[in-house]
Amino acid sequence: MDGRLGVACVLALLTLVAGCAGSAGVTTEGVAGEGTAAAGPTTAATPTPTPEPYAGLGAEVDSEGLWARHADGLEAADSFTARRTSEMSVAGNDSAVPPSMNTTGTVRVDRAEGRYLVEQSSPLSSVTWFVAENVTYRRFSVAGPAASPPSYGVSDEPSEGENPVVPDANDAATPSGLRNAVTNTTYTVESVDRSGGEPVAVLVATGPAAFDPSAMGLSGENGETTVFGEVSAFRSTLRVTPDGTIRAFDLRVTFDGERATTMRMSLSLSDVDDTGVRSPAWLDEAEAAAATDGVSANATLTDGRQGST
């Protein structure tokens, strides 16, 4: 990897794949299947068998259809929690490129209450957006050697010019880099895990041929290799429930360039239709800052405060 690729560039790439990380029925043609109620020999009702996530092991999955239905389900869900991480590690010792950098994010959405919380952090900064009753509260802090006290903002406008005040909840939970990684990977059904009661399909993709790095904007100048060199190793795993929810995603790719580089992304989805969003502990500071700046925060928030981020 070119030593001129500095911290800012590495973070830009991590932001691309991590974002500013659903639930729908997956009915991929020739792959997905559903169970049907068994006819009972008597008048007593026979329980409907738990539907299988996919029709057969070894089947190749329509990745684009899988993600589209997942995203539609995310849009329809009343609430959910998504956690995602992106990490890059570079072999060797170069002052221009740290040996390891990572970004993390958590998104909590409660559409029934009109609230959501987006948290993002990197080695250089952290930012949290909290939205309630169409008012956006923002907390930003700089980390590292240039660390400074956090700053706050409040807005009841959806955007400032062409820039949204707060990331869209769905985009924050399923950023384009992660979506592109899934839809441009060839998965097959490896197994069905029944250890938790509900069958979960385990979809796996392995080897450089299963992954298209150009979809993530990693192509090099010649279009044949990536900015980090040739893909030497690749593995990705999805865990999908019978209703089509991608509950877990993990991707790890290694580039065998001038300096071996490994990138990893992960996403977990939980508490679908069972997520609550409380006001952050720093809300009073944000409201005070808004009052000082002459901005009116018109949301009335009555719940307790949760831990600061």
N, C-alpha and C positions, 0 to 999 in steps of 0.2 A: 504494500500500500504506500502511495506517495506520501512522504513525510510532510508535504505542504498541506495535506488535509488536516486542518487543525480542529480544535475543540468545537468551534462554531459549526463547521461542516458536519462533524460527527453528530452533534445534537440535532442538526437539521434533518439528517437521515433518520435518526431515532424518532423525531417528531413526525416525519412522514409515515412511518410504519405504526407509530403509537397513536397519532391523532392529536388535536388541540388540547372502544373496544368498543334473542328473540324467541320467539316461540311461535311456530306455525307448523302445520302438518306438512311433512315432506312426502310428496307423492311422485318422486322421480320415476319416470317411465322405465319399466322393466326392472326397477330396483326396490321401490318402497312397497309395503304391503300392510294390510290391516287384518286383524282377526275378526271373526264373525261369531255370533252367538250360536252355541251348539244346541241342536234340537233335543229337548229332554223327552224321555220315554213316558213320563207321567205329566200330570198337570202342574207339577212343581217347576218353578222357573230354574233354568240351568244358568249359572253365572257365565257372563261373557268372558272368554279368554282374554288375557292381557295381550294387546296387539304387539307384534314384533316390529322393531324399528325398520328392518329391511328384510326383503324376501329371502335372500340367500347369501352365504358367505362367499367371498371372492368376487362379488359383483362390483363392477366399476361404477362409480357414483357420478352423476351429473352435478359437478361442483357449483356451477352457476345457478342451477335450479335450487339446489340445497340452500345457498346463501340468500337467494331472493325470497324464498319462503320464510327463512329465518328472520330476515329484515322486516318482512310484512308482519310477522308475528310480534316482533319487538314493537312495531308501531301500534299494534292493537292491544298490547298488554297494559293492564291498569297500572302496574308498578313492576320494578325490577331493580336488581343491583348488578353492576358489571365491574369487574376488576381486571386490569390489563397491565402488562409490563413489556418493555422493550429493553434489550441489553446488547451491547456490542463490546467485544474484547479483541484486542490486537496484540499479537505476539511481538516480543522485542521491547526495546526501550527507546522511546522517542519523545522528547519534550514537547513536540508539536501535537502529539496524539496520545492521550492518556491510555494506559493499558486496559481500562474498563470504564464504561459509562453506561448509565441506565436511566430510563424514565418510567414513571409509574402513574397510574390514574385509576380513580374510582368514580363511578357514576351511580347515583341513587335517584330513581325517578318514582314519583307518586302522582300520577295524572289525576286521580280522583280528588286530591287536595290541591292540585295545581302547583306542585312544588317539585323542584329537583336540585341536586347538589352535584357539582362537577369539581373534582380535585385532581390537579396535575402537579407533578414535581420532577425535577431533574437536578443534577449536581449544581446547577447555577441558579435556580429559582424555583419557587412554588407559587401556584395561583389556585384560588378556590372561587367558584361562582355559586351563589345560592339564589334561587328564583322562587318567589312566593307572591301570589296575587299580582302577577305581571310586573313586579319590581325586581330588579337584579341587583344583588349585593356582591361586591368583589373585594377579595383580599389578595394582595400581591406582596411577596417578599423575595429579596435577593439572598442567595446562599453563598458560601465559600468566603474567600478573602475579602470580597466587596460587600459582605453582609451588612444590611441596614434594617432599621425598624420597618415593620410592614406598613403598606399604604392601603387605603380603602377607597371604594367608590360606590355610588348608588345611582341607578338610572331607572326611569320608568319608560324609556324609549327602547324599541327592539333593536335599533342599530344606530351607529354613528357614521353617517355617510354610507359607504358600501360595506362597512365592517360591522358584523353583528356584535352586540354588547356581550353576549354570552354564547358559547357554542350550542348548537342544536343538540338536544339530549341524545337522540339516536345516533348522530354523527360522532358524538363524543364516545358513545359506547361501542360503536362499530366503525372506526375510522377507515378511510379509503385504502390506506396501506395494508391494513389487516384484511379487508374485504378482497383486495386484489391478490393477496397471498393465497387465500382460500380458493377463489374462483379460477386461479391459474395453476392449480395443483391437481394432479391426478390421484384421487383416493380410491381405495378398494376397501370393502368390508372385511376386516380381519377377524373379528369375534363379536360375540354378544355377551355382555357382562350382566349377570342376574344377581350379583351378590347383594345389591341394595333392595331387592324386591322387584323394582321396575326394570325391565330389560333395557340396557343401554348399548347401542351399536358403537363399536370401536372402529373408526375409519383410519387407515394408515396410508401414508405415502412415503416411500423411501427411494434414495438414489437421486443423483443430479438430473436424470431424465424426467423425473416426476415434477420438476419445479421449473417455472419460467421466471428468471430474475428480472427480465425486462419489464414485466408487469408492475414491478415495484420501483421502477425508475432507476435501476442499478446497472443498466447497460453501459459499457465503455464506449470510447469514441468510435471504434470499429464496428460496434454493434454485435460483435461475436463473443466478447468476454465482458465481464462486469468491471466496475470501477475498482473492485478489489481483486480481480483475477478470475480464474476458472473456478466454478463450483466443484468442490472435491467431495463434499458429503452433504446429505440432506435427509431430514426426517421430519414428518409432521403427523400429528394425531388429533382427531376430532372425537368427541364423545357426544352422541346424539340420542335423545330420548324418543319414544314412540311418536310424540306429537310434533317432532321435527326440531325441537329446541337444541341448538348447539350449546351444550352446557359447559364444555371445556374445549379449548384449542391450544395447541402447542406446536411451535415450529422452530427448528434449529438448522441453520445452514452455515457451512464452512467454506471459505474461499481460499484457494491455495495460490496466493499471489506473492509479491515481494515480501510481504509480511502476512502470515496467516491470520485471517480475520473470521471471527464467528459472530453471527447475529442470532438472537433468540427473541421470539415474541410469544406471549401467552394471553389468553382471555378466559375468564370464568364468569359464568352467569348463574345467579342464584336468586332465591326469594321472589320468583316470578309471581305477580299478583299478591305478594305478601311483603312488600317493602314500604316502610314508613320513612319520611324525611323530616327530621327535627331541625330547628333553627340552630346555626352554629354559635359557639360561645362568643365569637367576636362581633356579633350583630350590633351590639350597643356601640362599639367603636365605629362601625361603618355608618350608623345613623348619626353619631356625633360629628363625624367628618362631613357628612352630607349637609348637616345643619350649618356647619362652619362655612361650607361652600355655597350656601343658599339653595341647596337642592332639597325638595320635599320628598320624603319617603312615605308614600301613602298606604303602605300595607300595614294591617293590624295583625300582629303576631302574638298569639297567646300561649304557645307551648313553651316547654322548658328549653334551655340551651344544652347543646351537647359539646363534647370536647373540641377544643380548638385544633386547627390543622396548620 
